Amino acid sequence: MIRVAWAQIKHSPSRLLAVLLAVVLSAAMLAGTIVFQGTSTASMTTITAAPLKPVDVIIDPGDTDVKSLKSSWAEDVLAKANVSGKVKATAPYYAATVTAYGMDARGTANVYSVARDPSLRWFGLESGDWPRSADQIVISQDTAGKLGVRVGGTVTLKSSDGTKNAVTVSGINDVRFKPMTGTDYAIYADPSYFGDMTPGELFVKLNDPSDIDSVTQRLATAAQPDGVTAVTGVEMIRQASAMMAGGSTQLTVIMAVFAVIALCAAMMVISSTYRTLIAQRTRDIAMLRLIGARRANIRSLVLSEALITAIAGTLVGALIGVGGGYAAMTVMGQAFGGFAANPMLLAGTLLLTVLATVLTAWTTVRHATRIPPVQALDGAVQSGDGNNDAKTSGKTHDGGVSCIVFGAVCAIAGVALLWIGAAGFHMPVALAGGLALALGLVLALPGLAAQIMPVIATVLSVYGLSGKLAAASLSANARRAGGTVTAVAFGISLIAALSSAAATGTATINADLDHRYPVSAALYTPDNSTLADKVLQHANEITDAQASYPVRTIAIDHAPDGTKTTPRILDVIPDNAAAIFAKDDQWRAGEENGMPVALVHPRYMSTIGIKEGDTLTLTIAGIHVTVRAHASQLTESPKLAVIITDDQLAALPHTDAIEPALKTSMIWFKAKPGIDRARLASQVNRLAVADPNATVGGGIAESNDILNVLNMLLMLSYAMLAITVIISLTGLANQLALSVIERTNEISMLRALGTRRGVIRTEIAIEALTLTFIGTFVGLLVGLPLGIAGVKAQIGGMTSQFTTQLPWTQIGVLIPVILIAALLAAAIPTHNATRIQPAQGLTH
């Protein structure tokens, strides 16, 4: 039967186009996911392993706080182990976070030590020389370009305490990837740059690599009394790679889930296509039965066609997925480790695609084996065997009732698990609920949609002849229409779930950041000196902030004992800033017997033993100032302070003596609602270039890291979901095209009776829009709460600021776009229908 199947495919390849496309897209998604997982893991391993590759042994403090150790702790362990004769070279490892100022830009940077011994250097130089003193650094070509410097240029590095170091770029290294540092730049300096800082690790290079295990054991024994460990470089690479790979596991799992769901959508399209193909070929199959073909032969014929199509589609899809996946990783700048994919895993997923296609065809093959030989004589097309789910003798074909009941049970169980997972913040439970809900929809939705088709048909009948024809077609092919609705609903529900998850996740992150960092961004001088005039003049040009609020500050000479939490600064904020940054602005009006109420950090209040409303006496400019304390987190933005407003300052005694000492050393910014915080960060950083003494603080850095990860997830997921929607619309186009083929006689008869082409065209458009609208409605109904539940299960337990937000803008765009796409999907079937001539029905 393979030969007959191949002949059938060559004779009419277009009829299997929908199946082929569905297989290609699902195989591409699965292959792309494997490539993403392999390539991202290889890249992370490269990033992690590169600095450690030359290292044989690493002496590491483990969980011990480095600051609690002596600066010579690593050398002491080395001496205690008595392995100096086996050691070729050592290099202390330092790291510090600074703000880097170049000619064209500024940003945060991690400064790492580079070994003086060449055998422990993990990169080379493209130009220039290695750093040999504390005032020389090496950077990558990418960093040099962004900072606007080259070899011999100067970069200013400012530490968190305000200390500035002007360093010279002595060389450009050959590092092609951006280390995952959480900062903008990576800079490499001589160990002398770090002064008397305690090293974080000690890298050891041995004379004989075969001694690694014995030396490591001796070092570990010597280090144990101090709580320090010693591990081989290979083991440290393995641990670090595993940790970083674990960070991408969630993204890989989500992508894999989407890929499997896309495969499910493809299987629905394939099932619908094969049912209709069998109905179309009733006479051909009956003729084979008439000349002696057994049911097993017919089954073999259908499955052979499916196998050939599956193999061809899987191979094409694999090539697209592998190439597209690697291209996407390259564009995203995440292919540092080169192409990587587990061949066994890739082969297994592609085999899964082939098996899923053949299995889906097998579920429909019983329709072919039930065709009796006698139908070869009259040529009747028994569409009811393949597609018509109208009730016969009080029974619904295809086991509709049992599927609906079982699917409803699965869906209800899925909703319950989702609720439990969301309420208890258990993502695995919520994921199980989502899968159960998806299974319930697959089983129940086609039957339910078929059940409501008569009602839909009644509604459509009021729209003239085109509506009545569309109603008749949908009723006659209710089960197939239900399958199409399900496929569309799947794609839309995934998009809706991702959109609502993104909207809710972003809103929750922003709410949490606003709670923890009331000041979205702050530009300030660490020494409380006045900001440069240029900064103050252009502060209002930050377009992504609601406004800028200059803050005047003065040092607090004396405060009650508060150890490390003692506030050192008095912030005087504009009156209009109070309502913006402090939700409870009752404190502004709170004045008892001429005593203003000031904002104080609750941690400091607890430390010195005062509660809400108690008095607090500070010494400012030699004057004792007494205020009533009001607890607020705002006082930690960006550094611990006591805060009053301009009006409250005026109410203080001896204000005239305090006013001249105030300096505008800070500007606060509040992000506009829904704004991209990365753009706000970029604008504030550009403004900071005007004052080398300025530092950027507030919630910008943390929000950037979180939202960047979220945006990466969204880009990848939306791309994968677009493929799912294409599969769904392919099913819709296939449903309409096959409907036109089946109804050739009917359409030709209508044309012979005077029905215009416009009526036929409108009828098919109504069918397409009806199926798409129902699928979209169901998809939104399921997907929106699904996304919210998933986000709550994942991050709801991490913050008290969980904020539900629906993606109204995306929904407003999605609905017209998907309806337009439905009309485009109907374009070819419509064209074929309007080309049917009135006399064409007489030839059948």
N, C-alpha and C positions, 0 to 999 in steps of 0.2 A: 504493500500500500504506500510505501514511501515514494515509489516512482509515480503512482497516480496522484498523490498529494502534491508532488513537485510540479506535475503537469497542470494541476488545477491552479496552483499559485502562479505559474508562468502565464496561464491563460487569462486570469483576472487578478493581477497583483493589487489593484486599487482597493478591492473589497477588504483586504487585510491591512490597509494602511493605518487605520485607527489602532488596531492591535499592535502593529509594529511600532508606531509612535509612542504608545503607552509603555511598551517594553523598553524602548530606547531611553525614555525619560526616567523611568524608575531605575533602570540599571545605571544610568549616569549619576543619579543621586546617591545610590549605594556606593558606587566606585569613588565618587567625589568625596564622600564621607571617610572612606578608608584612606584616601590620599591625604585628606586634611589631617586626620589623626596621626598618620605616619610622619608626614612632613613637619607638622607642628612639634611633635615629640623630638624628631631629629634636630630641629632648630633649637629647641630648648636645651637639648643635650649639648649641642655645639656651644651655645652661649654659656652654659654652666661649666662645661669641661675645658674650654679653651684656656682659662687662667690656671687650671690645675694640671694640665697635661704634662708640663715639665717636672712636676713635683712628685717625689717618691713617698715622702712621709709628711704629714701635717700634724703639728702639735697644736691642739685646739682646746680652749677653755671649756667647751661644752656649755652646760647650763650655768657655769660660774660667771658672775658679773666681772667683766674685765676691769672695771674701775676699782674693784676691791683687791686686785692683784698688784704686785710690784711691777715696775716698768721692765724689770729684767726677768720676769717669771719664765719666759720661754727659754732663755739661755740657761737659767738655773736648772730646768728640767733636762736640757741637753747635757749639761755638765754632770748632773747627778747620775745619768744613765751611762756615762763614761763610754761614749761611742764616737768621740771626736776623730779617731783614726779611720772611721768608715764614712765620714761626712765629707763630701766634696765642697758644698756651699750651702749657706742658709740665707734666708731673706725674711725679715719681719714684715708682716702684712698690716697695713694701716688703711683706714677709710674714714672720710669725713665729708659731711654735706655742707656746701657753701652756696653763695649766690655769685654767679659769674657775670661780669660786665665786659662786653666786647665793644667793638666800634659800631656795630649795627644792631645788636640785640643784647638782652640779658635774660637770665633764667637760672633755675636751680641746677646744681651739678654735684656729682659725687667725685671726690678726689681720691684716687687709689695710689698706693705706693707701687713703684716699679722696681724690680730687683736690680741691684748693682751688678750682680754676677750674670753674665750672658746666658748661662745654662739654665737659669730660672726665669728667663723672660719668655712670655708666651706670644708675643707679637714682634714684628719687625718694623722698620722705618721705611717710609717712602721717600722722605727727604729730611734734611737736618740732622741733628745729633741727639743722643740720649741726654736726659737731664742729669746734671752733675752737682747741682746745688739747690738750696731751698727756693730760689727765685726762678726756677726753670720748670717747664711742663711739656708734656707731649699730648697731643690731641689727634682725633681722627680728621680726615678730610671733610666729612660731613659737619662736624662740630666747628671746624675752622670756617667753613662757608657760612654757617648760620651766625656765628659771632662776628664775621667780617674781619678775620685776622689771618695772617699767614706766618711762616717761619720768620722769627725776628720781631713779630708783633707783640703787643702787650695786652694782657688780660688782667682785670682786677678781680680778686677773689675775696669775698667778704664772709666771715664766719658768723654764726648766730649771735655772738656777743658783740658784733659790730667791728671786730678787728679786720682791717683791710690789708691785703698783700697784693702788690703789683708784681706779676710774674711774666716772664718772657716765654714765648712759644719757641722751644729749641728744636722741635721736630714734629713731623706728621707721621702717625703710625699707619699700619696697613689693615686696621680693623674695619671690616666691611659691614658689620652688623651693629645695631644699637643695643648695648647691654641692658638687660631688664633691671634698671636701677630705680625706677619710680621717679626719676628726675629727668630734666631736659638734656643734660650733657654728661659725658664721662671724661674725666681728666686724669692724667697719670703724672705723678711727681716723684722726685727723689725722696727716700725716707727722711732726709733732713728737713723736709718741708713740715713734717708733723711734730717737730720739736721734741718735748719730753712726754708726748702722748704715749699711753700704754698700747703696745701692739695687740691686735685682735687674734692673730695666729702667727705661727712660725713655719715657713716652708723649708723643707729639707731636701737636698739633692745628695744622693749617695754615690760613692765611687763605683760600687758594684751593685747593680740592680737586683742581683740574686740574694742580697742581704736584706731586702725590704722587710720580709716577715719577721726575721729575728730582731732587727733594729727596732721595728715598730713595737714588738713585745717588750723589749727592754725600756723603751721610752714610755710606754703605757704604764709599766710597773713603777718607774721613777716618778711619773706624773700623778699617780693615783692619790697619794697623801694630800695633795693640794686641790683635789677635785678636778684635775685637768686630764684630758685624754690625748691619745695619739692614734691616728688612723692612717692607713695608706692613702695615697692620692687617688688610686683607683676606687677605693671604697667611698671616699668623700664625693667623687664624681657620681657614683651610683646613687648615693643618698640624696644629693642635691637634684639630680635628674629626676629621681622618683618623686621628690617633693614638687618640682615644677611641673612635671607631667600630670600629677594629681590635680593641679590647678586648672588644667584644660579638660579634665574628665567630664565635668558637668556639661561643658559646651559640646563635647563629642557625643555624649549621651543624648542631649537634646537634638542634635543633628541626626543621630541615628534613629531616634523616634520619628522625626519628620520624614526621614527616608523610608522607614517601614510603612508609615501611614500613606506616603505617596505610592508605595507598592500596592497597598490595599485599594487605593483609589484606582490604580491601573487595573487591578484584578476585576473591579466592578465594571470598568469600561470593556475589558476583554470578555467578561461574561455576557454583557449586553450585546456585544458585537457578534459573538458566536451563536447566541440564541437566534438573532435575526438572520445570520448567514445560513443557518440550518433551515430556517423557515423559507428563505429564498430558494434554496436548492432542494426543496422537497421532491420535485420531479426527477432530478438527477439521482438523488439517493434512492428513490423508489425504483428507478430504472436499474441501478446496480443490484438492488434486492431481487428484481424480476429476473435478472440473468444469472442469479445464483449466489450473490454475495451474502454472507451471513452477517448477523449483527456484530460479531467480533470484527469482521472486516470493515464495517462502517465505523465502528469505534476506533479502529486502528487508523483509518483514513483521517478522521477529524484530529486525533491526537498527533498524527504525523505532521499535519499542517501546522498545528500549534507548536510542535517541537522545532520544525524548520524555522518558523517565524520567531520563536523565542531565542534560538541560537543566533540568528542573524541580528535581531534587535539587541540582544545582550552584548554581542561583540561590538556593534556600533556604539551602544550606550557606554560600554566600558572605555572605549577610546575617547569619547567625548568627556566622560566623567574624570578619567585620569588626567587628560590634558587640561580640561577646564579647572579641575581642583587645584592642580599645581600652578596654573596661570593665576588663579585667584590668590593663592598663598604668596606668589611672587609680587603681585600688585599690592597686596597688603603689607609687603615687606617682612614676611614671616617665613621665608624659605632659605634661611641662612645655612641650614644643614643640607641643602640640596634635596632632590626628589627622594622620597621614601614612602614605601607602602608594603605592608606585610603580604607577601604573595599568596600565602595559604588563606589568609583572611579575605583577600580580594577574590581569589578563586571561589571561596565558599559563598560569598555574597552574590557573585554572578551565577553560581549554580542555583542559589536560592531563587533568583529571578526566573531562570529557566523552569525550575520545578513549580514555582507559583503560577507561571503562565500555563504550563501543561495541566496542572491541577485544576485551574479555573476552567480550562476547556473541557476537562473530564467531567466537571459538574454539570455541563450542558449537553454532554454527548448522549444522554438518555433520550433527548428529544429526537435525535437522528435515528437511534436504533428502534424507535417506536413507529417510524414511518412504514406503512404496509406497502407491498409491491403494487397493489391495485392502483395507487395514486399515480403511477407512471402512465396510466391510461387516460385519466381526465386532466392531469396536470394541475390540479387544484393546489393552491398555495395555502397550506394550513397554518396561517399565522398564529392561530390560537395555540398551536403546540409550542411555538417558540416565544411568543410575545404577549398574546392576548390573555389577560388575566381576568376577564369578565367572569362572573360567577356562573357556573354550570351545575345544574341539579343541586343548587344550594351549597356547593362546595367551592372553595377558592383554590385555584391551582397553585402549584409550587409550595405546598405546605405553608401557605401564608399565615394562617392563624397561629400555628405552633411557633413559627419564626417570630411573629409579632409578640407573642406572649413571652417567649424566652428572651428576646431582645429587650422587652420592656423591663423584665426582671434584672437583666444585666445593667441597663441604664439606671434603674433606681438604685441598685447596689453601688454603681459608680458614683452617682450623686452623693450617696451617703458617705462613701469613702472620701470623696473630695471634701465634704463638709467636715468630717473628722480630721482629715489631714490639715485643712486650713485652720480649724479651731485649735488644734493641738500643735500646729507648726511642725508637722511631720511630712516632709517632702516625699519620702518613699510611699507613704499611705496615699497621699494625693496623686502621685504618679500612677499607682495601681488603680485608683478611682478613675483617672482619666482614660486609662486603657480599657477598663470595664465599660465606661460610657461609650467609648469608640466602638467596642464590640457590639454593644446594645444598639447603637445607631445603624451599624452595618446590617444587623439582623432584622431590626424592626422597621427602620425608616422606609425601605422600598415597599413593604407591605402596607404600611400606614399611608404612604403617598398614593399607592394604588387604590386604597379604600376611599380617599377623599377626591379622587379624580372625577367621579360623577358629580360631586358638588361643584368642583372647579368648572366642569363642563357646563353645568347649569348657568353659572355666572358668565362664562364666555359666550354662551348662546345669545345673549342680548346684544352682542356687538355685530349684528348683521350676518351675512353669509360667511365671511371670513372667520368670525368667531364660532359659528356653528360647525364649520369644517374642522377647525382646530380642536373644538370640544369633542367631536366624533373621533378624531385621530388619537387624542390623549386617552379617551375612554377605551378605545379598542386596544391600545397598547399600554394599559395602565401600569403593569408590572415593570416594563422597560422604562416608562417615564419615571416610575419611582426610583429605579436604579440610577437614572440620570440625575434626579433631584438629590439623591444621596451623595453622588460623586461631587456635585457642585457644593452641597452643604459641607462636605469634608474640607474642601479647599477654603471656603469662606470661614468656617469655624476656626481653622488653624490661623488664618490671617487675623480674625477678630480676637482670638485668644492671645496671640503675640502682641497685637496692638494694645489691648486692654492691660496686658501684663507690663508692657513698656510704659504706658501712660501711668499706671498705678505705681510701678516700681520707681519711675522718675519722680512722681509726686511725693512718694514716701521718702526717697533719698533726699529730695530738696527740703521736705518738711523736717526730716531728722537733722539735716545740716543747718537749717534755719534755727532749730531748737538748740543745737550744740554750738553753732557759730552764728549768733544773731547778726554779726557783721559779715556780709558776703565776702567782702574784700577790704583790706585796709592797707594803706600806704603810710609808712611811719619811719622815723629815724630812731635807731636803738638808743642813742644817747640823749634823746628828747630835744635835739637842736631843731631849729626852724627849717621846715622844708623849703627847697629852692623855689624862688618866685615863679619860675617857669612851670613847675609842677602845680602850684596853687592856681595859676592863671588858666591852665588847660584842664583842670580837674573836671569841669562841667562838660567836657567834650567826650566823656566816656558814655557812649550811646546805649550800651547794654545795661546801664545802671539807672534806677529810678531817679537818682540825684546823687550829688556828692555833698558830704557834710564835713566841713573842717572842724577839727577837734583841737582845742587849746589844752595844753598840759603843763603841769608843774610837779617837780619832785616833792614827795612827802618826806620831810626831814625825820619825823618820828611817828611811829604807830605802835599801838599795844603789841606786846610780844606775839608773833605769829609764826616764828621760825621761818621755814621755806616759803610759806604762803603769804607772808607779809606784803601787802600792796605797797608799791614804791611810788606810784604815780596818782595824781588827781587829774581826772579827765573832766573838762568842762565842755559839754556838747551843746549845740544850738537847740533852742526850745522845740523847733519843728522836728528835730531828730528823735525826740523822746518817744513820740507815738509810732515812729517807724521802726525803731529797734527794740523797744520794750513794750510788750503786749499789755502789761498792766501798768498804765501810766498814772495810777493813783498816787504813787510816790511824789509826783511833781507838786500835787496840791497839798501833800502832807506837811504841815508846818505848825508846830505847837510852841507857843510862847516865843515866836521868832526863830525857832530852830528848824532849819531845812532837813528834809529826809533825803539821804544819799543812797545810791545803789552800792551794795557790798556783796562780795561773793559768799555764798552760803558755806563753803568750805572754810573760809577765813573766819566767819562768824562762829562756826562750831569750834575752831581751834582756840579762839580767845574766850569762848564761853559766853557769848551774847546771843540773844534771840531777836526775832522780829520786833522792831520798835524800840529796842534798847539804844542808849546813847553810845557814840563812838567819838573819841577825842583824838585828833590828829594835829601834828605840828607842821605848818606850811609857811614858808618864807619867814620863819621865826615867830609865827603867830599861832596860838592855840585855837583850833576850830573844832566845835562840837556839833555833830549831826546825829540824826536818828537813822538807824540802819534798816534798809529794806533789801532783802535777799534777791539777787538776780545773777543769772549766768552771763549777762552782757558784760560784766566786769572782767571777764577773761578774754575779751576780744580787743586786740590780739594779745594783750598781756595784762596781768592782774592789776587792777586799779580800783579806786573809789570814784564814782561818777556822780556829778551834779549837772544841772542845766545852767544856762546863762542867768535866768531869773533867780535861781537858787543861790548862785554866786553873789548876785546883787543883794540878797538878803543876809549874807554873812557879815559879821562885824569886821571892820578893817579891810573891806573889799579894796579900797584904794591902794593898800599896800601890796595886795596879792596880784591885782590886775597887771601891773607892769612886768611881773616875773613870768606871766603866762606866755607860752610860745606855741604857734600852730605847727606842731610836730607830727600831726596825724590827719589823715583824711579817711573817712569811712564811706563805703559804697554799699548800696543795697541792690541786689540783682532784680531786674524786672521779672514779673511772674512768667514762668515758662521759658525764660531765656536760656540760651546755651552758655553755661558757665565757662566753658573753654574759651569762648570768644571774649567774655568779660575778663578772664585771666590774661588773655593776650593783650587786650587794650590797657589794662592796669600795668602790665609789665613794660609795655612800650612807653607809657607815661613815666615809669620809674627810671627809665634811661636818662631822663633829664637831671636826676639827682643821684650821683654815685653813692651817697650816704643813705639812700632810701631802701627800705625793705618791704616786701609784699607779704602780707599775712592774711588772716581770716580763714574762711572755709574753702578757699579756692583750690588749694593743692589736693586736698582729700577728695573733693567733689570731682575734680578732673579725672583722677585715677579711677574712681567708681564709674563715672558716666562714660569714660572712654571704653571700659570693658563692656558696659551695657550697649554702647553704640556698635562695637565690633560684633557682639552677639546678634544685634538686630540686623546688621547688614548681611551677615551670613544666613540668618534664618529667613529673612525676607526673600533672598535669592532662591533658597530652597523651596519656599512656599510658592513662589511664582511658578516653579515647575509643577507643583501640585495642582495649581489652578489651571495651568495649560492642559494637564492631563484631564481635569474635570471638563474643561471646555471642549477638548477633543471628543470626550464621550458625548457631549451635547451635539456637536457637529455630526458625529457618527449616527446618533439617534435620529436626527433630522434627515440625513442623507439616505439612510436605509428606509425611513418612513416614506420618502419620496419614491424610492425604487419599488417598494411594495405596492404603492398606490398609483403606479403608472396608469393602469387601466381606468381607475377612478378619476384621476386628474385629466386624462385625455377625454373621458366622457363629459366631464364638466366643461372642458374647452369646447367640445362639440355642441353642448347646449348653450353656448354663448358666454360662459364665465370668462371674464377678462384676466389677463396675466396679473394685474394689480391685486385682484382678489386672492389669487394663489400666493402671491408674494406676501401679502398681509397675513394670510393664514399661517404661513411658516414662521413669520416674525412673531406672531402671537404665541405660537407654540414655544419658540425659543425664549421669549421674555417670561412666559408663564412658568416654565420649568426653572429658569434662572432666578426669578423672583422668589419662588417657593424655597429653592435651595439656599438663596441668600438670607431669607428670613429665618429659616431653621439654623443656618450657620451662625448668624449673629446671636440668636437666642441661646445657642449652646456655647459658642466661643467666648463671648464677652465675660460671663461669670466664670468660665473655666480658667481664663487668664488671670482674673483677680484671685481666684482660689489658689492657683499655683504660686503666685507671688506671695500671698499671705502665708502659705505653708513654708515657703523658702525663707522669707526675711521678716515675717510678722513677729517672730519671737525675739528679733534682734533690736527692735526699737518700739517705743511707746507712741511713735508718731505715724503709725500706719495710716495711709491716706488713699481712699478709693477714688479713682478718676477714670471716667470713660473717655475713649479717644473720639470725641465727636467730630473733630476735623477729618480724621482718617475715615470714619464711617461715612461722612458726607461726601468724601471723594470716592470711596470704594463702591458705593451703590451705583452711581451713574457709570463709573468705569466698567464694572462687571456687566452691567446691562448693555453697554455699547459693545463690549467684548462678545456678549451673547449674540448680538446682531451680526457681528463680523463672523462668528462661528457659523451663522446661518446663511452666510452669503453664497457659498458654493452650492449647498442644497437648494437654495432659492433659485439660483441660476439654472440648475438642472431641471427643476420643476417647471419653470416658465418656458423651457425649450421643448417640452413635450407637446407634440402636435395633436390636434383633435382626432386625426385618423389613426394615430398610433395604437389606440386601444383595439381597433378592429383586427390587428394582425396577431393578437394573442388569443 
